[in-house]
């Protein structure tokens, strides 16, 4: 799971540079480490997706 604030910053920078980011792919549990995100992290990521009008694609 990405850091919610890092995701927001990355999407905003991409959009400011002319790139259009409209989807976020979300592996859970994390494919590399097998860890599961805390509920607070998932909740903040959902808020960020709403704020940025992103489609979340869960795995």
SVG drawing of the C-alpha trace seen along z (x, -y; Angstrom):
<svg xmlns="http://www.w3.org/2000/svg" viewBox="-15 -22 23 34">
<polyline fill="none" stroke="black" stroke-width="0.4" points="0.0,0.0 1.4,-3.4 1.6,-6.2 -1.7,-8.2 0.1,-11.6 2.7,-10.4 -0.1,-9.2 -1.9,-12.5 1.4,-14.4 2.3,-12.1 -1.1,-12.4 -1.1,-16.2 2.4,-16.5 1.5,-14.2 -1.7,-16.2 0.2,-19.5 2.8,-18.2 0.0,-17.4 -0.4,-13.8 -3.9,-12.4 -4.1,-9.9 -7.5,-8.6 -7.0,-5.1 -5.0,-3.6 -4.3,0.1 -4.4,1.4 -2.8,4.8 -3.8,6.0 -2.1,7.8 1.1,6.3 2.4,8.5 6.0,8.2 5.9,8.4 2.5,10.0 1.7,7.3 -1.9,6.1 -2.5,2.3 -3.9,0.9 -7.6,-0.1 -6.6,-3.8 -4.3,-3.7 -7.0,-2.1 -9.5,-4.7 -7.1,-7.6 -6.4,-6.1 -10.1,-6.0 -10.4,-9.6 -7.6,-10.5 -9.2,-8.6 -12.5,-10.6 -10.6,-13.9 -8.7,-13.2 -11.6,-11.6 -9.6,-8.3 -11.0,-5.0 -9.5,-2.3 -8.8,1.0 -8.5,3.6 -6.6,6.8"/>
</svg>
